[in-house]
Amino acid sequence: MSISLRSLILLPIWISMAQIQQGGPDETEKSTALKDLLSRIDLDELMKKDEPPLDFPDTLEGFEYAFNEKGQLRHTKTGEPFVFNYREDLHRWNQKRYEALGEIITKYVYELLEKDCNLKKISIPVDATESEPKSFIFMSEDALTNPQKLMVLIHGSGVVRAGQWARRLIINEDLDSGTQIPFIKRAMDEGYGVIVLNPNENFIEVEKPKIHVQPSSDSSDEPAEKRERRDKIPKDTKKRRDFYEKYRNPQREKEMMQLYIRENGSPEEHAIYVWDHFISQAAAENVFFVAHSYGGLAFVELMIQREAGVKSKVAAAALTDSVHNVWHQEAGKTIREWMRENCCNWVSSSEPLDTSVESMLPDCPRVSAGTDRHELTSWKSFPSIFKFFTEASEAKTSSLQPALTRRSHRIKHEELSEEKLHIDL
């Protein structure tokens, strides 16, 4: 019969408690003290003593994984999908391994955006100095010059970065469902320019500088009582303290600090910055947004901050399981009315795709994305979104047509009147 490490750690304490409970009332205080000690022991931290080093490969090949022809991540030797619980009973280590793989996936998707989709990586802020923190977005060659259509993609919150909808889908399902690449390729095939936002790249992490405290040259600065107490600490007590510290944090990770990127310190700031410096200056007559989850909230905030500009350029916005709230974000009546006419939110639902779903909010219509999984809503609503954009373009064209006809008729009437005037003269 195997005995767990946790049991071995606690066994002496349990024995002591049993012995105390057999004693008289004088032992009550000791029992209370032991219970208090047990309540303060962090067993997860103690279990780290057997944790392997947090030293992981920095390439897919190092992990012995690769994407097959279907875009599925598979082990290069066994052909099996990714296994999270690579080491039993080591959840923290498995999580760190998963995060390390996720960072490699992010870089892999960036490469696909540049090499497979022919997008350009654009550094922001546009006027950043050499030394300040920077982020970036991706744009097609014609993003700012395409006179007809521009598509803007915004992902949700969390660990995802430009070009991704959900890291979990990329690792456990495939690249099509988890990335924005199918949207980008179809958009470019249909004549759209493309801009891919990167709203979660808000800061860079650097190691905290170590502060060296110089000991005082005059030991008399320390109170005598404190110095005496320190000197009286038994050696055994110091050993136990050092022993516990070893188990509490056996793999001390570097202490990091965050340096925020100017004017891009949040997804909302990022959306406004990209609008001001790129989208608003694009030549496209019609701009279309696809925004997932928190990306929908960022889009609504953009509307609030740049209402006139958004209304003049954006033809339609497709939201997928958006977490926006027009009441909490204090979106005005004119914005809510515009959203009812020009937005649609494909939400997670067990109903068939495009089935109308009741909403408690007075903003855009809600329809089913054809899945009850939040992270899959963008992929499952993919065909409906492009149909929605096509219909929005056609509706805008047809609404302009009568005005053009009337204007042409008016011009012709004026020309005829002028001709008649010349004849009469």
C-alpha positions in Angstrom: 0.0 0.0 0.0 1.5 3.4 -1.0 1.5 6.3 1.4 1.2 9.8 0.0 3.9 12.4 0.7 1.2 14.5 2.3 0.3 11.8 4.7 4.0 11.3 5.7 4.3 15.0 6.4 1.2 15.1 8.6 1.7 11.8 10.3 3.8 13.0 13.2 1.3 15.9 13.9 -1.6 13.5 13.9 0.2 11.2 16.4 0.9 14.2 18.6 -2.7 15.2 18.5 -3.9 11.7 19.4 -1.5 11.7 22.4 -2.7 15.1 23.5 -6.4 14.1 23.3 -5.7 11.1 25.6 -4.3 13.5 28.3 -6.1 15.7 30.8 -7.4 19.2 30.6 -3.8 20.6 30.8 -3.3 19.4 27.3 -6.1 21.5 25.8 -3.9 24.4 25.1 -1.4 22.2 23.3 -4.2 20.7 21.2 -5.4 24.2 20.2 -1.9 25.3 19.3 -1.4 22.2 17.0 -4.7 22.8 15.3 -3.8 26.4 14.7 -0.5 25.2 13.2 -2.3 22.7 10.9 -4.6 25.5 9.7 -1.6 27.6 8.7 0.4 24.9 6.8 0.1 25.3 3.1 0.2 21.7 1.9 0.4 22.7 -1.8 3.6 24.6 -1.0 5.0 21.7 1.0 4.3 19.3 -1.9 6.6 21.4 -4.2 9.6 19.7 -2.7 9.3 16.9 -5.3 8.4 19.3 -8.2 10.7 18.9 -11.3 12.5 22.0 -12.5 10.3 24.6 -14.2 12.6 24.4 -17.2 10.6 23.8 -20.4 11.5 23.8 -24.2 11.1 27.0 -26.2 10.0 25.3 -29.5 7.3 23.0 -30.6 9.9 20.5 -31.6 11.4 20.6 -28.1 7.9 19.7 -26.7 7.8 16.9 -29.4 4.6 18.4 -30.8 3.6 19.6 -34.3 0.5 20.7 -36.2 -0.6 18.2 -38.8 -2.2 18.9 -42.2 -5.6 19.4 -40.5 -4.1 22.1 -38.2 -4.3 19.8 -35.2 -1.6 19.7 -32.5 -0.2 16.1 -32.2 2.7 14.4 -30.5 5.4 13.8 -33.1 6.1 10.2 -31.8 2.7 8.9 -30.6 0.3 11.0 -32.7 -1.7 11.7 -29.6 -3.4 15.0 -28.8 -1.8 17.3 -26.1 -1.9 15.8 -22.6 -2.2 18.3 -19.8 -1.6 16.0 -16.9 1.8 15.0 -18.1 3.0 14.4 -14.5 0.5 13.0 -12.0 -0.2 14.9 -8.8 1.8 17.9 -10.0 -0.9 20.3 -11.1 1.3 23.5 -10.7 4.1 22.0 -12.8 1.6 20.8 -15.4 0.1 24.3 -15.5 3.5 25.9 -16.0 4.2 23.5 -18.8 0.9 24.3 -20.5 1.7 28.1 -20.2 5.1 27.6 -21.7 3.6 25.7 -24.6 1.0 28.5 -24.9 3.8 31.1 -25.4 5.2 29.0 -28.2 1.7 28.8 -29.8 1.4 32.6 -29.7 4.7 33.0 -31.6 3.7 30.3 -34.0 0.4 32.1 -34.8 2.3 35.4 -35.3 4.5 33.6 -37.9 1.4 32.3 -39.7 -0.1 35.8 -39.8 3.0 37.1 -41.5 4.0 34.2 -43.7 0.6 32.5 -44.4 -1.7 35.5 -44.4 0.9 38.1 -45.7 0.1 40.6 -43.0 2.6 43.2 -41.8 3.6 43.6 -38.2 3.2 47.3 -37.2 4.8 48.6 -34.0 2.8 50.9 -31.7 2.9 53.6 -30.3 3.7 54.9 -33.8 6.1 57.5 -32.3 7.7 55.3 -29.7 11.3 55.9 -28.7 13.8 53.1 -28.9 13.8 52.5 -25.2 10.1 52.7 -24.3 7.8 49.6 -24.1 6.0 48.8 -27.4 3.2 46.6 -28.7 2.1 45.8 -32.3 -0.8 45.0 -34.5 -1.0 43.3 -37.9 -2.3 44.8 -41.1 -2.8 43.7 -44.7 -0.8 45.6 -47.4 -4.0 47.5 -48.5 -5.5 48.0 -45.0 -5.2 51.8 -45.3 -5.6 52.2 -49.1 -8.4 49.8 -49.9 -11.2 52.1 -51.1 -14.0 49.6 -50.5 -13.9 47.5 -47.4 -11.8 47.0 -44.2 -12.3 44.3 -41.6 -11.1 44.8 -38.1 -10.7 41.8 -35.7 -10.7 42.0 -31.9 -10.2 39.0 -29.6 -11.4 38.6 -26.0 -9.5 38.9 -22.7 -7.0 36.6 -21.1 -3.8 35.0 -22.5 -4.8 35.2 -26.2 -2.9 37.6 -28.5 -3.3 38.9 -32.0 -4.7 36.3 -34.4 -6.2 34.1 -31.7 -9.8 33.5 -30.5 -8.9 30.8 -27.9 -5.6 29.2 -26.9 -7.5 26.2 -25.6 -9.1 25.5 -29.0 -5.7 25.9 -30.8 -4.1 23.3 -28.5 -7.0 20.9 -28.1 -9.0 21.3 -31.3 -7.4 22.9 -34.3 -6.0 26.2 -35.8 -9.2 26.9 -37.7 -11.5 27.1 -34.7 -9.0 28.7 -32.4 -7.4 31.4 -34.6 -8.6 34.3 -36.7 -6.8 33.0 -39.8 -10.0 31.6 -41.6 -11.6 35.1 -41.1 -8.5 36.8 -42.5 -8.1 34.6 -45.5 -11.8 34.8 -46.5 -11.8 38.5 -46.0 -8.8 39.0 -48.3 -10.4 36.7 -50.8 -13.5 38.9 -50.8 -11.6 42.1 -51.3 -11.4 43.4 -47.7 -8.3 45.1 -46.2 -7.6 43.6 -42.7 -6.4 45.0 -39.4 -5.8 42.6 -36.5 -5.8 44.2 -33.1 -3.7 43.0 -30.1 -5.6 44.4 -27.1 -4.1 42.2 -24.4 -0.5 43.2 -25.1 -0.7 46.1 -22.6 2.7 45.9 -20.9 6.1 44.3 -20.9 7.6 42.4 -17.9 11.1 43.1 -16.6 12.8 41.7 -13.6 12.6 43.8 -10.5 15.9 45.4 -9.6 17.4 43.9 -6.5 17.6 46.4 -3.6 20.8 45.9 -1.6 20.4 47.1 2.0 23.8 48.1 3.4 24.2 47.1 7.0 24.8 50.0 9.4 28.4 50.5 10.3 27.3 51.4 13.8 25.6 48.4 15.4 24.6 50.7 18.3 21.7 51.9 16.1 19.8 48.7 16.8 17.9 48.7 20.1 19.7 46.5 22.7 16.6 44.5 23.5 16.0 43.6 19.8 19.7 42.6 19.5 19.5 40.4 22.6 16.3 38.7 21.4 17.9 37.9 18.0 21.0 36.5 19.6 19.0 34.2 21.8 17.2 32.5 18.9 18.2 28.8 19.2 20.1 27.2 16.3 17.4 24.5 16.0 14.8 27.2 15.5 16.8 28.8 12.7 17.3 25.4 11.1 13.5 24.7 11.1 12.9 28.2 9.7 15.3 27.6 6.8 13.9 24.1 6.3 10.4 25.4 6.0 11.5 28.2 3.6 13.1 25.5 1.3 9.7 23.7 1.1 7.6 26.8 0.9 9.3 28.1 -2.2 11.8 25.6 -3.6 11.8 27.1 -7.0 11.8 30.8 -6.3 10.7 32.5 -9.6 12.1 35.8 -10.5 10.2 38.8 -9.2 8.9 40.8 -12.2 7.5 44.3 -12.6 5.1 45.6 -15.4 5.9 48.5 -17.6 2.7 49.7 -19.4 2.7 50.6 -23.0 1.8 54.3 -23.6 -1.8 54.8 -24.6 -2.3 51.0 -24.9 -2.5 50.1 -21.2 -5.9 48.4 -21.6 -8.0 46.7 -24.3 -10.2 49.8 -24.4 -7.3 52.2 -24.8 -5.8 50.0 -27.4 -9.0 50.0 -29.5 -9.2 53.8 -29.3 -5.5 54.2 -30.2 -5.7 51.9 -33.3 -8.9 53.7 -34.3 -7.3 57.2 -34.1 -4.0 56.3 -35.8 -5.1 53.7 -38.4 -8.8 52.9 -38.9 -10.1 56.4 -39.0 -7.5 57.3 -41.6 -8.2 54.3 -43.8 -9.6 55.0 -47.3 -12.3 52.2 -47.0 -15.8 53.4 -47.5 -17.1 50.7 -45.3 -15.5 49.3 -42.1 -16.6 46.1 -40.5 -15.8 44.8 -37.0 -15.6 41.3 -35.6 -15.3 41.4 -31.8 -15.3 38.4 -29.5 -16.2 38.5 -25.8 -14.4 41.4 -24.1 -13.6 42.7 -27.6 -17.3 43.5 -27.8 -17.0 45.6 -24.7 -13.9 47.4 -26.2 -15.9 48.1 -29.4 -18.8 49.6 -27.4 -16.3 51.8 -25.5 -14.8 52.9 -28.8 -18.3 53.9 -29.9 -18.9 55.9 -26.7 -15.5 57.7 -27.1 -15.6 58.2 -30.9 -19.3 58.1 -31.7 -19.4 60.4 -34.7 -16.4 58.8 -36.4 -17.6 55.2 -35.8 -21.0 56.0 -37.2 -19.6 57.6 -40.3 -17.2 54.8 -41.2 -18.5 51.5 -39.7 -21.1 49.7 -41.8 -21.7 46.8 -39.4 -20.3 45.1 -36.3 -20.5 41.3 -35.6 -20.1 40.5 -31.9 -19.6 37.0 -30.7 -20.7 36.3 -27.1 -19.9 39.9 -26.3 -19.7 40.8 -22.6 -20.5 44.5 -23.2 -23.3 46.1 -21.2 -24.8 49.4 -22.5 -26.0 50.3 -19.0 -22.8 49.8 -17.1 -20.8 51.5 -19.9 -23.3 54.3 -20.0 -23.9 54.1 -23.8 -26.3 56.9 -24.8 -29.6 56.5 -26.7 -28.2 57.4 -30.1 -25.5 54.6 -29.7 -28.1 52.0 -28.6 -30.2 52.9 -31.6 -27.2 52.6 -34.0 -26.3 49.2 -32.5 -29.9 48.0 -33.0 -29.6 48.8 -36.7 -26.0 47.9 -37.4 -24.8 45.2 -34.9 -25.6 41.6 -34.2 -24.4 39.5 -31.3 -24.0 35.7 -31.9 -24.3 34.3 -28.4 -23.6 30.8 -26.9 -26.8 28.9 -27.1 -28.0 25.3 -27.7 -30.4 26.7 -30.4 -29.6 26.2 -34.1 -27.3 28.9 -35.7 -29.0 32.3 -36.3 -32.0 31.5 -34.1 -33.2 34.6 -32.4 -32.3 34.8 -28.7 -34.2 37.1 -26.2 -32.1 39.9 -24.8 -32.6 41.9 -21.6 -30.6 44.8 -23.0 -31.9 47.5 -25.4 -29.0 47.2 -27.9 -28.2 44.9 -30.8 -30.2 41.8 -31.7 -28.9 38.5 -30.3 -28.9 35.2 -32.2 -27.6 31.8 -31.5 -24.0 31.0 -32.5 -25.0 27.3 -32.8 -22.9 26.3 -29.8 -23.2 26.6 -26.1 -19.4 26.9 -25.8 -18.3 30.5 -25.3 -14.9 30.1 -27.0 -16.4 28.4 -30.1 -18.9 31.2 -30.9 -16.7 33.0 -33.4 -15.8 29.9 -35.4 -19.4 28.5 -35.4 -20.9 31.8 -36.6 -18.2 32.3 -39.2 -20.5 31.8 -42.3 -23.3 33.9 -40.9 -21.0 36.8 -40.1 -19.8 37.2 -43.7 -23.4 36.9 -44.9 -24.3 39.7 -42.4 -21.6 41.9 -43.7 -22.6 41.3 -47.4 -26.2 42.2 -46.6 -25.1 45.3 -44.7 -23.1 46.4 -47.7 -26.0 45.8 -50.1 -28.4 47.6 -47.8 -26.2 50.6 -47.6 -25.7 50.7 -51.4 -29.5 50.4 -52.0 -30.2 53.1 -49.4 -27.9 55.4 -51.3 -29.2 54.6 -54.7 -32.5 56.5 -54.6 -30.6 59.6 -53.4 -28.2 59.3 -56.3 -31.1 58.9 -58.7 -32.8 62.0 -57.3 -29.6 64.0 -57.5 -29.0 62.9 -61.1 -32.6 63.8 -62.0 -32.2 67.2 -60.3 -29.0 67.9 -62.2 -30.6 67.0 -65.5 -33.6 69.2 -64.7 -31.3 72.1 -63.9 -29.3 71.5 -67.1 -32.5 71.5 -69.2 -33.7 74.7 -67.5 -30.5 76.4 -68.3 -30.7 75.2 -72.0 -34.3 76.5 -72.2 -33.1 79.8 -70.7 -30.4 80.1 -73.4 -32.8 79.4 -76.2 -35.3 82.0 -74.9 -32.5 84.5 -74.7 
